[in-house]
């Protein structure tokens, strides 16, 4: 019979109660069953497909979850990079004392920065006559310098004109849409204009483009204009007041503890909205998408695990006579079960390890891979105008990677239990009778 060498080693070691569980003998037999022979080629093909399926399933899960984590981190960093973690608005009257309030808020422990703002919607047009909607944010020059997400990403021009109170800053995509460069003139049209006997006339005013910034989030680069605070107050008929004060915390997740301190520092009735409330729908949708993708992609690993079941069942039928001989030599049913369990589990373990390595390599080089496929296909993969980010992000999470590995190993181990149990229940007499 096949595996004669195995039989000789088994007799020397004394099969039966003396053999420890998962002993060297059991591992040797399991390894022999994993090695392909000519008459077992089809079984080997099934095992190969199982290995590839588990590897691709694990790698896909790691890559997709890393990309979605990268999306969330990049979007949060960009959204919170220009928007306050807490937005303070007046309740009992306008913020006419905004300078003193800003200083008191900035002195609260845990608050990194406080910015008074005037905001308003306008229609912006360039020299060629093209127009687009824009959000004008009036901000002090010294505060804009502290807003590193903007001030450190000036692509052309500078902050000199802005600091003098004359120029404005626009996003790179808005500049592209309107055909503007630093030093050109942009015209803003506000529906909340001057009151005349004939009604309200839209306010139209031109400003010099002092600089062009690029945050990397196309929604902001295409829609936001930064204007000196005093000029914005005049433009929006808000002389001497601001609409809100935005607070930036050292730890955005600690805003619940900061809320009572901010209310105490205000010394008046205020309404506070935090970044979670303003973006609740968006981040909830991201979380639901991540969970659904995890469940869907888990099916890939499940299908690969089912291939392990079919391959092992065929292997058990093919090795019926070998199992019978091992049993007559004293191998217990537990030993037979462990042998086939190790045979199937080895496919799952190696496939999982290979999947983790493949996933890590892809995540590390994902932007290069995107650029390569864009070059090969001649198309723009991951268009920043559609996905809001200028490059494909990937951020691996240790906890999620461990969860993927545990899930893949668990499915692989569960898939081996039934075929291994069938092998252990095989009657040696019946197996040898029909051999």
C-alpha positions in Angstrom: 0.0 0.0 0.0 0.9 3.7 -0.3 2.7 5.4 2.5 4.7 2.3 3.5 7.4 4.4 5.1 4.7 6.1 7.2 3.5 2.7 8.3 7.0 1.7 9.3 7.5 4.8 11.4 4.1 4.3 12.9 4.9 0.8 14.0 8.2 1.9 15.5 6.6 4.7 17.5 3.8 2.4 18.7 0.5 3.7 17.4 -2.3 3.8 19.9 -2.5 5.4 23.4 1.3 6.1 23.5 1.1 8.5 20.6 0.5 12.1 21.8 -2.1 14.3 20.1 -0.6 16.2 17.1 2.5 14.2 17.4 5.3 14.1 14.8 3.7 11.0 13.3 0.4 12.6 12.8 2.0 15.7 11.3 4.0 13.5 9.0 0.9 11.7 7.7 -0.9 15.0 7.3 2.0 16.4 5.3 2.0 13.3 3.0 -1.6 13.8 2.3 -1.0 17.4 1.3 1.6 16.4 -1.3 0.2 15.9 -4.8 0.5 12.5 -6.5 -0.5 11.6 -10.0 -3.7 9.8 -9.0 -4.6 12.6 -6.6 -4.1 15.5 -9.1 -7.7 16.5 -9.0 -7.8 16.7 -5.2 -4.6 18.8 -5.3 -6.3 21.2 -7.8 -9.2 21.6 -5.4 -6.8 22.3 -2.5 -5.0 24.8 -4.7 -8.2 26.7 -5.4 -9.0 26.6 -1.7 -5.6 28.2 -0.9 -6.0 30.8 -3.6 -9.6 31.6 -2.6 -8.6 32.1 1.1 -5.5 34.2 0.1 -7.5 36.5 -2.2 -10.4 36.7 0.3 -8.1 37.7 3.2 -6.1 40.1 1.0 -9.3 41.7 -0.4 -10.8 42.2 3.1 -7.6 43.8 4.4 -7.2 46.1 1.3 -10.8 47.2 1.3 -11.0 47.8 5.0 -7.7 49.7 4.9 -8.9 51.9 2.0 -12.2 52.7 3.8 -10.2 53.5 7.0 -8.0 55.8 4.9 -11.1 57.5 3.4 -12.5 58.1 6.9 -9.2 59.4 8.3 -8.5 61.7 5.3 -12.0 63.1 5.2 -12.1 63.7 8.9 -8.6 65.4 8.9 -9.7 67.6 6.0 -13.2 68.4 7.2 -11.9 69.2 10.7 -8.8 70.9 9.3 -10.9 73.9 8.2 -14.0 73.5 10.2 -14.1 73.9 14.0 -14.7 71.0 16.3 -17.3 73.1 18.1 -19.4 75.9 16.6 -20.6 78.5 19.0 -23.6 80.7 17.9 -25.5 83.4 19.8 -28.9 82.9 21.3 -29.8 86.1 23.1 -28.2 88.5 20.7 -25.5 88.9 18.1 -21.8 88.4 18.9 -20.8 92.1 19.0 -18.2 91.4 21.7 -16.7 88.6 19.7 -13.1 89.7 20.3 -13.4 89.3 24.1 -15.4 86.0 23.7 -12.8 84.6 21.4 -10.0 85.3 24.0 -12.1 83.7 26.7 -12.8 80.6 24.6 -9.1 80.3 23.6 -8.1 80.3 27.3 -10.3 77.2 28.1 -8.1 74.2 28.9 -8.3 71.8 26.0 -9.2 74.4 23.4 -6.3 74.9 20.9 -7.8 77.8 18.8 -10.9 80.0 18.6 -11.8 81.7 15.3 -14.6 84.3 14.8 -16.2 83.9 11.4 -18.6 85.6 9.1 -20.1 83.4 6.4 -22.3 83.9 3.4 -23.2 82.4 0.0 -22.3 84.2 -3.2 -22.0 83.8 -6.9 -18.4 84.0 -8.0 -17.3 84.8 -11.6 -14.0 85.2 -13.3 -12.7 87.3 -16.1 -14.1 85.0 -18.8 -17.6 85.4 -17.4 -17.9 81.8 -16.0 -19.7 81.6 -12.7 -20.0 79.2 -9.8 -21.5 79.2 -6.3 -19.2 79.9 -3.5 -19.1 80.0 0.3 -17.3 83.1 1.5 -15.7 82.8 5.0 -14.6 86.0 6.6 -11.6 85.4 8.9 -8.9 87.5 10.6 -5.5 87.3 8.9 -3.8 86.1 12.1 -6.4 83.3 12.5 -5.9 82.2 8.9 -2.2 81.8 9.6 -3.1 79.5 12.4 -5.3 77.5 10.1 -2.5 75.4 8.8 -4.6 73.2 6.5 -5.1 76.4 4.4 -2.0 78.6 5.1 0.5 75.7 4.6 -1.1 74.7 1.3 -0.9 77.9 -0.8 -0.1 76.7 -4.3 0.4 80.2 -5.9 0.4 83.7 -4.6 0.8 84.6 -0.9 -1.0 85.9 2.1 0.3 89.5 1.8 -2.7 90.9 0.0 -5.1 89.0 2.4 -3.2 90.4 5.4 -3.6 94.0 4.0 -7.4 93.5 3.9 -7.8 93.7 0.1 -7.1 90.3 -1.4 -9.0 87.0 -1.1 -8.0 83.3 -1.2 -9.7 80.8 -3.5 -9.4 77.1 -3.9 -7.5 75.5 -6.8 -10.5 73.9 -8.4 -12.5 77.2 -8.3 -9.5 78.9 -9.9 -9.4 76.3 -12.6 -13.2 76.6 -13.2 -13.1 80.4 -13.4 -9.8 80.6 -15.3 -8.2 82.7 -12.5 -4.6 83.0 -11.3 -3.0 84.8 -8.4 -3.2 88.5 -9.1 -6.4 88.3 -11.2 -9.8 89.8 -10.2 -12.7 87.7 -9.0 -16.3 89.2 -8.9 -18.6 88.3 -6.1 -22.4 88.7 -6.3 -24.4 88.5 -3.0 -28.2 88.4 -3.1 -28.3 90.1 0.4 -27.3 93.5 -1.0 -28.2 97.1 -0.5 -31.7 98.2 0.4 -33.0 100.8 -2.0 -36.5 102.4 -2.7 -36.7 99.9 -5.6 -36.1 96.9 -3.3 -32.9 95.0 -2.5 -30.2 95.2 -5.1 -27.6 92.4 -5.2 -24.2 93.5 -4.0 -21.5 93.2 -6.6 -17.9 93.7 -5.7 -14.5 92.7 -7.2 -11.5 91.5 -5.3 -7.9 90.6 -6.1 -7.0 87.0 -5.9 -4.2 87.1 -3.4 -3.5 83.4 -3.3 -4.8 80.0 -4.4 -4.9 77.1 -1.9 -5.4 73.4 -2.4 -6.6 71.4 0.6 -6.8 68.2 -1.3 -10.6 67.8 -0.9 -12.2 68.9 -4.1 -15.5 69.9 -2.5 -13.7 72.6 -0.5 -11.2 73.5 -3.2 -14.0 74.3 -5.6 -16.4 76.2 -3.3 -14.6 78.1 -0.5 -13.3 81.7 -0.6 -11.5 83.2 2.4 -12.0 86.9 2.8 -10.5 89.3 5.5 -13.0 89.5 8.4 -13.6 93.3 8.3 -14.2 93.2 4.6 -16.6 90.3 4.9 -18.5 92.2 7.6 -19.0 95.1 5.2 -19.9 92.8 2.3 -22.5 90.9 4.2 -23.9 93.9 6.1 -22.6 92.5 9.4 -20.5 95.4 10.7 -19.1 94.9 14.1 -20.4 91.4 14.6 -19.8 87.8 13.7 -22.2 84.9 13.1 -20.3 82.2 14.9 -17.0 81.4 16.7 -15.4 78.1 15.8 -13.4 76.3 18.4 -10.6 73.8 17.7 -10.0 71.2 20.5 -6.7 69.4 21.2 -8.7 66.2 21.1 -11.8 66.2 18.9 -13.2 63.2 20.7 -13.2 65.1 24.1 -15.8 67.7 23.1 -18.4 66.4 25.6 -16.1 67.3 28.5 -15.3 70.7 27.0 -18.9 71.7 26.4 -19.7 72.8 30.0 -16.3 74.7 30.2 -17.1 76.6 27.0 -20.6 77.5 28.2 -19.1 78.8 31.5 -16.5 80.8 29.7 -19.2 82.4 27.4 -21.1 83.9 30.3 -24.2 84.2 28.2 -26.7 82.0 26.3 -25.0 80.2 23.4 -25.8 77.3 21.1 -23.1 74.7 20.6 -22.9 72.3 17.7 -20.1 69.9 17.5 -18.5 68.2 14.5 -20.2 64.9 15.1 -23.6 66.5 14.9 -22.8 68.4 11.7 -21.4 65.3 10.0 -23.5 62.6 11.7 -25.2 61.4 8.5 -22.0 61.3 6.5 -19.9 59.3 9.1 -22.8 57.0 9.9 -23.1 56.1 6.2 -19.4 55.4 6.1 -19.7 53.1 9.1 -22.6 51.2 7.6 -20.7 50.8 4.4 -17.7 49.4 6.2 -19.8 46.8 8.0 -21.7 45.8 4.9 -18.5 45.4 2.9 -16.9 43.3 5.6 -19.9 40.9 5.6 -20.0 40.7 1.8 -16.3 40.1 1.4 -16.3 37.4 4.1 -18.3 35.3 1.6 -15.2 35.0 -0.5 -13.4 33.3 2.4 -16.5 31.2 3.1 -16.6 29.9 -0.5 -12.9 29.0 -0.2 -13.6 27.2 3.1 -16.3 25.2 1.3 -13.7 24.1 -1.2 -11.7 22.8 1.7 -14.6 20.6 2.7 -15.1 19.1 -0.8 -11.4 18.5 -1.2 -11.0 16.8 2.1 -14.1 14.6 1.5 -12.6 13.4 -1.7 -9.3 12.8 0.0 -11.0 10.8 2.7 -12.6 8.6 0.1 -9.3 8.2 -1.8 -7.4 7.3 1.4 -10.0 4.9 2.7 -7.6 1.9 2.6 -4.8 3.9 4.2 -7.1 4.9 7.0 -8.1 1.3 7.5 -4.5 0.1 7.7 -3.6 2.9 10.2 -6.6 1.8 12.4 -5.6 -1.8 12.3 -2.1 -0.8 13.4 -3.5 0.8 16.5 -4.3 4.4 15.4 -7.2 5.8 17.3 -10.2 7.5 15.7 -9.0 10.7 17.4 -5.6 10.4 15.7 -7.3 9.9 12.3 -9.5 13.0 12.9 -6.4 15.1 13.9 -4.5 14.0 10.8 -7.2 15.2 8.4 -7.9 18.3 10.5 -4.2 19.3 10.2 -4.4 18.6 6.4 -7.3 21.0 5.9 -6.2 23.5 8.5 -2.8 23.8 6.8 -4.5 25.1 3.7 -6.3 27.7 5.7 -3.3 28.8 7.7 -1.0 29.1 4.7 -3.7 30.8 2.7 -4.4 33.3 5.5 -0.7 34.1 5.9 -0.2 34.6 2.2 -3.4 36.8 2.1 -2.1 39.0 4.9 1.3 39.5 3.2 -0.4 40.3 -0.1 -2.8 42.7 1.5 0.0 44.5 3.4 2.1 44.8 0.2 -0.9 46.2 -1.8 -1.8 48.7 1.0 1.7 50.0 1.2 1.9 50.6 -2.6 -1.7 51.3 -3.3 -1.2 54.8 -4.8 1.6 53.5 -7.1 -0.7 50.6 -8.2 -3.5 53.1 -8.9 -1.2 55.2 -11.0 0.1 52.2 -12.9 -3.4 51.0 -13.8 -4.4 54.5 -14.8 -1.4 54.6 -17.1 -2.2 51.1 -18.5 -5.9 51.8 -19.1 -5.4 55.4 -20.2 -8.2 56.5 -17.8 -8.3 58.4 -14.5 -9.0 55.8 -11.8 -10.3 57.4 -8.5 -11.2 60.7 -10.0 -10.7 63.4 -7.3 -13.6 65.4 -8.6 -15.9 62.4 -7.7 -14.2 61.1 -4.6 -13.2 64.4 -3.0 -9.6 63.2 -2.4 -6.5 63.8 -4.6 -5.0 60.3 -4.0 -6.2 56.9 -2.9 -5.7 56.5 0.9 -5.0 53.3 2.8 -4.7 52.9 6.5 -4.4 49.5 8.0 -5.9 48.9 11.4 -4.2 46.3 13.6 -7.5 45.4 15.3 -9.3 44.9 11.9 -6.4 42.9 10.5 -6.4 40.6 13.5 -10.2 40.2 13.1 -9.8 39.2 9.5 -7.1 36.7 10.3 -9.2 35.2 13.2 -12.3 35.0 11.0 -10.4 33.3 8.1 -8.7 30.8 10.4 -12.0 30.0 12.2 -13.8 29.3 8.9 -10.9 27.2 7.7 -10.9 25.2 10.9 -14.6 24.7 11.0 -14.5 23.5 7.4 -12.2 20.7 8.3 -14.2 19.3 11.2 -16.8 17.4 9.2 -14.5 15.7 6.7 -12.1 14.8 9.6 -15.0 13.4 11.6 -16.0 11.3 8.6 -12.5 9.9 8.3 -12.4 9.0 12.0 -15.7 7.2 11.7 -14.6 5.0 8.8 -15.0 1.3 9.4 -11.6 -0.4 8.6 -13.3 -3.7 7.9 -15.6 -2.2 5.3 -12.8 -0.1 3.8 -10.5 -3.1 3.3 -13.4 -5.3 2.0 -14.1 -3.1 -1.0 -10.5 -2.2 -1.7 
